[in-house]
Amino acid sequence: MSNSVTFADDKLRIQFINQKNLLSGGTVSILYTDISSLSVVKNDSKIILTLIGIASILFSFYLGFNNDSVFLLVAIGVLLLLWGLITPSNFLGVETRGGSQYWVNVKGRDIFEVIDAIEKKRSESK
């Protein structure tokens, strides 16, 4: 299915990300019966990073290119803009009956298709 979501006989194995820094958090296996909800989580940091990157680049053009600090401002703006464009806009949210919440970056697949596939596996395992 996806390299971050794999199905086993009675459990779902996911590679989740750290919600604070959006980097790799680890791998966990969850029984289908322990999943309480599946959702789509919007990534608000994508918009913020992109806007700050664009604002930084525009502000550096406003200041003019007469010293090295403006070039540093452009470099930071470009990095923030690229980071904002690269980060995914949505994550798959998996919540367990114990209250644990995991965000999964589903690359190359529609999140709703992944949710449907998980729900199908959950109903088959009952």
MDTraj code that builds the backbone (N, CA, C; nanometers):
import mdtraj as md
import numpy as np

residues = "MET SER ASN SER VAL THR PHE ALA ASP ASP LYS LEU ARG ILE GLN PHE ILE ASN GLN LYS ASN LEU LEU SER GLY GLY THR VAL SER ILE LEU TYR THR ASP ILE SER SER LEU SER VAL VAL LYS ASN ASP SER LYS ILE ILE LEU THR LEU ILE GLY ILE ALA SER ILE LEU PHE SER PHE TYR LEU GLY PHE ASN ASN ASP SER VAL PHE LEU LEU VAL ALA ILE GLY VAL LEU LEU LEU LEU TRP GLY LEU ILE THR PRO SER ASN PHE LEU GLY VAL GLU THR ARG GLY GLY SER GLN TYR TRP VAL ASN VAL LYS GLY ARG ASP ILE PHE GLU VAL ILE ASP ALA ILE GLU LYS LYS ARG SER GLU SER LYS".split()
xyz = np.array([
    [0.0828, -0.1189, 0.0000],
    [0.0000, 0.0000, 0.0000],
    [0.0873, 0.1253, 0.0000],
    [0.1457, 0.1545, 0.1095],
    [0.2344, 0.2688, 0.1227],
    [0.3477, 0.2266, 0.2143],
    [0.4629, 0.2901, 0.2025],
    [0.5731, 0.2501, 0.2881],
    [0.5520, 0.2945, 0.4329],
    [0.4597, 0.3844, 0.4583],
    [0.4344, 0.4292, 0.5953],
    [0.3137, 0.3601, 0.6582],
    [0.2321, 0.2895, 0.5786],
    [0.1160, 0.2161, 0.6284],
    [0.1199, 0.0760, 0.5684],
    [0.1295, -0.0247, 0.6535],
    [0.1271, -0.1626, 0.6066],
    [0.0273, -0.2418, 0.6900],
    [-0.0315, -0.3429, 0.6271],
    [-0.1322, -0.4252, 0.6923],
    [-0.0734, -0.5592, 0.7318],
    [-0.1063, -0.6033, 0.8514],
    [-0.0750, -0.7388, 0.8953],
    [-0.2079, -0.8114, 0.9125],
    [-0.2036, -0.9338, 0.9639],
    [-0.3263, -1.0108, 0.9785],
    [-0.4281, -0.9426, 1.0685],
    [-0.3838, -0.8998, 1.1864],
    [-0.4775, -0.8424, 1.2827],
    [-0.4366, -0.7044, 1.3315],
    [-0.3354, -0.6457, 1.2679],
    [-0.2903, -0.5146, 1.3124],
    [-0.2416, -0.4275, 1.1978],
    [-0.2390, -0.3000, 1.2275],
    [-0.1937, -0.1977, 1.1339],
    [-0.0556, -0.1525, 1.1795],
    [0.0404, -0.1514, 1.0900],
    [0.1753, -0.1053, 1.1225],
    [0.1961, 0.0281, 1.0522],
    [0.2262, 0.1313, 1.1321],
    [0.2432, 0.2656, 1.0755],
    [0.3770, 0.3247, 1.1169],
    [0.4313, 0.4058, 1.0280],
    [0.5483, 0.4871, 1.0586],
    [0.4960, 0.6281, 1.0817],
    [0.4930, 0.6683, 1.2070],
    [0.4358, 0.7981, 1.2413],
    [0.5442, 0.9043, 1.2491],
    [0.4988, 1.0291, 1.2478],
    [0.5916, 1.1416, 1.2566],
    [0.5729, 1.2108, 1.3906],
    [0.6746, 1.2800, 1.4331],
    [0.6680, 1.3580, 1.5557],
    [0.5828, 1.4816, 1.5290],
    [0.4779, 1.5025, 1.6091],
    [0.3845, 1.6121, 1.5845],
    [0.4460, 1.7490, 1.6107],
    [0.5538, 1.7551, 1.6892],
    [0.6132, 1.8849, 1.7228],
    [0.7057, 1.9372, 1.6143],
    [0.7873, 1.8489, 1.5554],
    [0.8824, 1.8973, 1.4558],
    [0.8606, 1.8376, 1.3173],
    [0.7547, 1.7556, 1.3004],
    [0.7166, 1.6961, 1.1721],
    [0.8265, 1.6111, 1.1103],
    [0.9148, 1.5555, 1.1956],
    [1.0171, 1.4637, 1.1491],
    [0.9786, 1.3224, 1.1915],
    [1.0537, 1.2251, 1.1502],
    [1.0212, 1.0857, 1.1779],
    [1.0135, 1.0609, 1.3283],
    [0.9062, 0.9944, 1.3690],
    [0.8861, 0.9680, 1.5103],
    [0.9110, 0.8232, 1.5470],
    [0.8799, 0.7297, 1.4587],
    [0.9005, 0.5890, 1.4874],
    [0.7983, 0.5020, 1.4186],
    [0.7939, 0.3768, 1.4610],
    [0.7020, 0.2794, 1.4038],
    [0.6226, 0.2161, 1.5168],
    [0.4945, 0.1925, 1.4922],
    [0.4087, 0.1304, 1.5923],
    [0.3116, 0.0366, 1.5219],
    [0.2775, -0.0720, 1.5912],
    [0.1757, -0.1653, 1.5426],
    [0.0531, -0.1513, 1.6312],
    [-0.0632, -0.1358, 1.5686],
    [-0.1878, -0.1150, 1.6414],
    [-0.2876, -0.2211, 1.5966],
    [-0.3477, -0.2888, 1.6920],
    [-0.4531, -0.3845, 1.6587],
    [-0.5704, -0.3094, 1.5962],
    [-0.6342, -0.3712, 1.4985],
    [-0.7483, -0.3059, 1.4333],
    [-0.8580, -0.2740, 1.5347],
    [-0.8745, -0.3588, 1.6346],
    [-0.9789, -0.3366, 1.7349],
    [-0.9444, -0.2211, 1.8291],
    [-0.8169, -0.1832, 1.8370],
    [-0.7757, -0.0728, 1.9241],
    [-0.7845, 0.0635, 1.8573],
    [-0.8101, 0.0681, 1.7276],
    [-0.8220, 0.1974, 1.6576],
    [-0.9590, 0.2556, 1.6884],
    [-0.9603, 0.3760, 1.7467],
    [-1.0893, 0.4384, 1.7778],
    [-1.1333, 0.5352, 1.6689],
    [-1.0382, 0.6024, 1.6031],
    [-1.0789, 0.6926, 1.4951],
    [-0.9653, 0.7140, 1.3962],
    [-1.0054, 0.7418, 1.2728],
    [-0.9138, 0.7772, 1.1642],
    [-0.9595, 0.9109, 1.1094],
    [-0.8653, 1.0003, 1.0841],
    [-0.9042, 1.1330, 1.0367],
    [-0.7960, 1.1910, 0.9468],
    [-0.8307, 1.3013, 0.8829],
    [-0.7361, 1.3781, 0.8029],
    [-0.6976, 1.5009, 0.8847],
    [-0.5678, 1.5170, 0.9089],
    [-0.5172, 1.6276, 0.9899],
    [-0.4513, 1.7288, 0.8975],
    [-0.4992, 1.8525, 0.9013],
    [-0.4442, 1.9591, 0.8168],
    [-0.3134, 2.0087, 0.8772],
    [-0.2140, 2.0301, 0.7946],
    [-0.0830, 2.0778, 0.8364],
    [-0.0787, 2.2294, 0.8211],
    [-0.1015, 2.3006, 0.9301],
    [-0.1022, 2.4470, 0.9259],
    [0.0378, 2.5057, 0.9102],
    [0.1402, 2.4323, 0.9496],
    [0.2758, 2.4855, 0.9394],
    [0.3180, 2.5030, 0.7937],
    [0.2590, 2.4288, 0.7014],
    [0.2921, 2.4430, 0.5593],
    [0.2606, 2.5842, 0.5112],
    [0.1441, 2.6337, 0.5453],
    [0.1025, 2.7674, 0.5043],
    [0.1896, 2.8735, 0.5692],
    [0.2179, 2.8553, 0.6983],
    [0.2977, 2.9537, 0.7719],
    [0.4392, 2.9617, 0.7155],
    [0.5026, 2.8462, 0.6933],
    [0.6388, 2.8460, 0.6385],
    [0.6441, 2.9094, 0.5002],
    [0.5473, 2.8793, 0.4173],
    [0.5445, 2.9354, 0.2818],
    [0.5263, 3.0866, 0.2865],
    [0.4354, 3.1350, 0.3683],
    [0.4112, 3.2798, 0.3781],
    [0.5314, 3.3537, 0.4360],
    [0.5946, 3.2982, 0.5381],
    [0.7127, 3.3632, 0.5953],
    [0.8270, 3.3656, 0.4935],
    [0.8435, 3.2573, 0.4179],
    [0.9470, 3.2542, 0.3149],
    [0.9246, 3.3591, 0.2075],
    [0.8010, 3.3705, 0.1600],
    [0.7686, 3.4718, 0.0583],
    [0.7872, 3.6123, 0.1148],
    [0.7419, 3.6345, 0.2376],
    [0.7556, 3.7673, 0.2993],
    [0.9023, 3.8043, 0.3177],
    [0.9840, 3.7078, 0.3555],
    [1.1269, 3.7337, 0.3735],
    [1.1934, 3.7714, 0.2414],
    [1.1597, 3.7008, 0.1355],
    [1.2174, 3.7311, 0.0040],
    [1.1713, 3.8688, -0.0439],
    [1.0424, 3.8972, -0.0292],
    [0.9916, 4.0290, -0.0722],
    [1.0518, 4.1419, 0.0100],
    [1.0695, 4.1206, 0.1401],
    [1.1284, 4.2240, 0.2242],
    [1.2738, 4.2491, 0.1862],
    [1.3456, 4.1454, 0.1480],
    [1.4844, 4.1646, 0.1063],
    [1.4913, 4.2424, -0.0251],
    [1.3953, 4.2224, -0.1160],
    [1.3920, 4.3033, -0.2383],
    [1.3600, 4.4486, -0.2056],
    [1.2759, 4.4689, -0.1060],
    [1.2416, 4.6048, -0.0635],
    [1.3652, 4.6759, -0.0068],
    [1.4477, 4.6031, 0.0690],
    [1.5673, 4.6638, 0.1281],
    [1.6761, 4.6895, 0.0251],
    [1.6761, 4.6177, -0.0831],
    [1.7812, 4.6307, -0.1830],
    [1.8969, 4.5393, -0.1477],
    [1.9807, 4.5141, -0.2449],
    [2.0920, 4.4210, -0.2251],
    [2.2227, 4.4976, -0.2078],
    [2.2305, 4.5755, -0.0991],
    [2.3506, 4.6563, -0.0799],
    [2.4409, 4.6050, 0.0322],
    [2.4006, 4.4995, 0.1042],
    [2.4909, 4.4429, 0.2048],
    [2.4653, 4.2919, 0.2183],
    [2.5540, 4.2280, 0.2936],
    [2.5479, 4.0811, 0.3052],
    [2.4281, 4.0321, 0.3855],
    [2.3770, 4.1125, 0.4765],
    [2.2648, 4.0670, 0.5593],
    [2.1381, 4.0476, 0.4750],
    [2.1254, 4.1220, 0.3680],
    [2.0100, 4.1051, 0.2803],
    [2.0195, 3.9722, 0.2060],
    [2.1401, 3.9337, 0.1655],
    [2.1574, 3.8028, 0.1012],
    [2.1250, 3.6884, 0.1979],
    [2.1599, 3.7073, 0.3243],
    [2.1248, 3.6082, 0.4263],
    [1.9732, 3.5990, 0.4412],
    [1.9055, 3.7124, 0.4363],
    [1.7592, 3.7159, 0.4454],
    [1.6954, 3.6447, 0.3255],
    [1.7515, 3.6623, 0.2075],
    [1.7020, 3.5923, 0.0881],
    [1.7238, 3.4415, 0.1028],
    [1.8413, 3.4027, 0.1500],
    [1.8714, 3.2602, 0.1665],
    [1.7751, 3.1959, 0.2664],
    [1.7507, 3.2615, 0.3771],
    [1.6561, 3.2092, 0.4763],
    [1.5160, 3.2026, 0.4168],
    [1.4772, 3.3044, 0.3420],
    [1.3461, 3.3054, 0.2783],
    [1.3291, 3.1921, 0.1787],
    [1.4321, 3.1650, 0.0992],
    [1.4254, 3.0567, 0.0007],
    [1.4168, 2.9217, 0.0716],
    [1.4964, 2.9043, 0.1782],
    [1.4912, 2.7786, 0.2528],
    [1.3536, 2.7569, 0.3153],
    [1.2969, 2.8604, 0.3754],
    [1.1636, 2.8477, 0.4345],
    [1.0576, 2.8216, 0.3278],
    [1.0706, 2.8852, 0.2146],
    [0.9759, 2.8634, 0.1053],
    [0.9845, 2.7194, 0.0541],
    [1.1053, 2.6692, 0.0339],
    [1.1213, 2.5313, -0.0112],
    [1.0701, 2.4321, 0.0931],
    [1.1005, 2.4557, 0.2204],
    [1.0532, 2.3684, 0.3275],
    [0.9003, 2.3675, 0.3302],
    [0.8398, 2.4855, 0.3124],
    [0.6944, 2.4947, 0.3105],
    [0.6326, 2.4228, 0.1917],
    [0.6985, 2.4274, 0.0776],
    [0.6455, 2.3591, -0.0403],
    [0.6649, 2.2083, -0.0337],
    [0.7698, 2.1625, 0.0340],
    [0.7991, 2.0199, 0.0419],
    [0.7112, 1.9489, 0.1447],
    [0.6800, 2.0142, 0.2550],
    [0.6027, 1.9469, 0.3599],
    [0.4623, 1.9144, 0.3094],
    [0.4086, 1.7994, 0.3514],
    [0.2738, 1.7608, 0.3072],
    [0.1674, 1.8517, 0.3685],
    [0.0577, 1.8679, 0.2969],
    [-0.0485, 1.9554, 0.3463],
    [-0.1438, 1.8835, 0.4405],
    [-0.1500, 1.7506, 0.4342],
    [-0.2381, 1.6720, 0.5199],
    [-0.1671, 1.5475, 0.5699],
    [-0.2081, 1.5033, 0.6873],
    [-0.1587, 1.3795, 0.7453],
    [-0.2764, 1.2896, 0.7775],
    [-0.2502, 1.1604, 0.7849],
    [-0.3487, 1.0650, 0.8334],
    [-0.3375, 1.0637, 0.9851],
    [-0.4475, 1.0893, 1.0538],
    [-0.4504, 1.0854, 1.1988],
    [-0.5100, 0.9550, 1.2471],
    [-0.4376, 0.8844, 1.3325],
    [-0.4838, 0.7577, 1.3890],
    [-0.4887, 0.7745, 1.5404],
    [-0.6066, 0.7512, 1.5980],
    [-0.6220, 0.7600, 1.7429],
    [-0.6617, 0.6229, 1.7956],
    [-0.5989, 0.5836, 1.9063],
    [-0.6270, 0.4535, 1.9651],
    [-0.7233, 0.4678, 2.0824],
    [-0.7759, 0.3550, 2.1272],
    [-0.8673, 0.3554, 2.2409],
    [-0.7986, 0.4031, 2.3682],
    [-0.6687, 0.3866, 2.3777],
    [-0.5937, 0.4325, 2.4939],
    [-0.5665, 0.5818, 2.4929],
    [-0.6042, 0.6510, 2.3847],
    [-0.5850, 0.7950, 2.3758],
    [-0.4604, 0.8391, 2.3015],
    [-0.3803, 0.7458, 2.2548],
    [-0.2607, 0.7823, 2.1789],
    [-0.3013, 0.8325, 2.0406],
    [-0.2328, 0.9363, 1.9949],
    [-0.2594, 0.9922, 1.8626],
    [-0.1319, 0.9864, 1.7800],
    [-0.1465, 0.9420, 1.6568],
    [-0.0334, 0.9312, 1.5650],
    [-0.0680, 1.0017, 1.4351],
    [0.0303, 1.0743, 1.3812],
    [0.0177, 1.1354, 1.2487],
    [0.1055, 1.0571, 1.1532],
    [0.0484, 1.0255, 1.0372],
    [0.1206, 0.9457, 0.9385],
    [0.1270, 1.0246, 0.8082],
    [0.2457, 1.0348, 0.7524],
    [0.2637, 1.0991, 0.6231],
    [0.2417, 0.9934, 0.5158],
    [0.1323, 1.0042, 0.4436],
    [0.0979, 0.9074, 0.3394],
    [0.1451, 0.9655, 0.2068],
    [0.2576, 0.9140, 0.1586],
    [0.3167, 0.9664, 0.0355],
    [0.2597, 0.8939, -0.0854],
    [0.2227, 0.9683, -0.1859],
    [0.1813, 0.9102, -0.3124],
    [0.0427, 0.8487, -0.3142],
    [-0.0341, 0.8627, -0.2093],
    [-0.1687, 0.8056, -0.2025],
    [-0.2645, 0.9110, -0.1489],
    [-0.3888, 0.8976, -0.1868],
    [-0.4932, 0.9827, -0.1317],
    [-0.5251, 0.9322, 0.0090],
    [-0.5322, 1.0216, 0.1050],
    [-0.5550, 0.9831, 0.2442],
    [-0.6898, 0.9142, 0.2599],
    [-0.7896, 0.9594, 0.1866],
    [-0.9220, 0.8987, 0.1983],
    [-0.9226, 0.7543, 0.1475],
    [-0.8409, 0.7232, 0.0466],
    [-0.8271, 0.5852, -0.0005],
    [-0.7629, 0.4979, 0.1071],
    [-0.6639, 0.5532, 0.1764],
    [-0.5977, 0.4790, 0.2832],
    [-0.6945, 0.4539, 0.3979],
    [-0.7745, 0.5548, 0.4334],
    [-0.8737, 0.5384, 0.5399],
    [-0.9753, 0.4313, 0.5016],
    [-1.0211, 0.4335, 0.3763],
    [-1.1158, 0.3306, 0.3306],
    [-1.0545, 0.1907, 0.3380],
    [-0.9278, 0.1781, 0.2989],
    [-0.8612, 0.0477, 0.3039],
    [-0.8461, -0.0012, 0.4480],
    [-0.8135, 0.0893, 0.5390],
    [-0.8010, 0.0512, 0.6806],
    [-0.9368, 0.0097, 0.7356],
    [-1.0405, 0.0860, 0.7034],
    [-1.1751, 0.0503, 0.7501],
    [-1.2185, -0.0855, 0.6954],
    [-1.1824, -0.1147, 0.5711],
    [-1.2166, -0.2441, 0.5121],
    [-1.1458, -0.3570, 0.5870],
    [-1.0169, -0.3375, 0.6169],
    [-0.9417, -0.4383, 0.6925],
    [-0.9976, -0.4537, 0.8333],
    [-1.0407, -0.3438, 0.8949],
    [-1.0989, -0.3507, 1.0293],
    [-1.2263, -0.4323, 1.0298],
    [-1.3092, -0.4111, 0.9276],
    [-1.4360, -0.4856, 0.9222],
    [-1.4122, -0.6334, 0.8906],
    [-1.3092, -0.6646, 0.8141],
    [-1.2771, -0.8032, 0.7824],
    [-1.2202, -0.8774, 0.9040],
    [-1.1536, -0.8050, 0.9928],
    [-1.0888, -0.8709, 1.1064],
    [-1.1837, -0.8973, 1.2220],
    [-1.3050, -0.8413, 1.2177],
    [-1.4021, -0.8613, 1.3270],
    [-1.4663, -0.9962, 1.3217],
])
top = md.Topology()
chain = top.add_chain()
for i, resn in enumerate(residues, 1):
    res = top.add_residue(resn, chain, resSeq=i)
    for name in ("N", "CA", "C"):
        top.add_atom(name, md.element.get_by_symbol(name[0]), res)
traj = md.Trajectory(xyz[None], top)
